[in-house]
Amino acid sequence: MNETTTPQEEINPGAEPLKESLPNATAVLVMGILSIVFCWCVGIVGLILGIVGLILGTKSKKLYKEDPDRYSLSSYKNLNAGYICALIGTILSGLYVLIILATIIFGLAIGTTILPFLPWEEIMNNV
């Protein structure tokens, strides 16, 4: 091995040098998948994971666009997959939270308008 070659060039001459992976690419993928998983059980957890995944994904995409030769294509594909999963998880979690809130508000509105008109004395006397 001489001074101008790297260990990888010694093993596989003519191969492209190893590129580093994008920062947070794996984290964005994990958060995107978990945001989809948690959007049905606990809507707010999926929403938080999705938003954090989108923020980290946006920062990493910006880094890749500034210097695409520095980072590996596989990490960029992982980042894109995670970003899409985070987007889907955020939308589904947001819809879930909105549906739950609308149901609560609708139930309270109906309950407060109907309850005063029920025959409470007859109901309580029959108990």
Helices and strands as residue ranges (DSSP letters): H 7-11, H 25-41, H 43-66, H 73-114, G 115-117, H 120-125
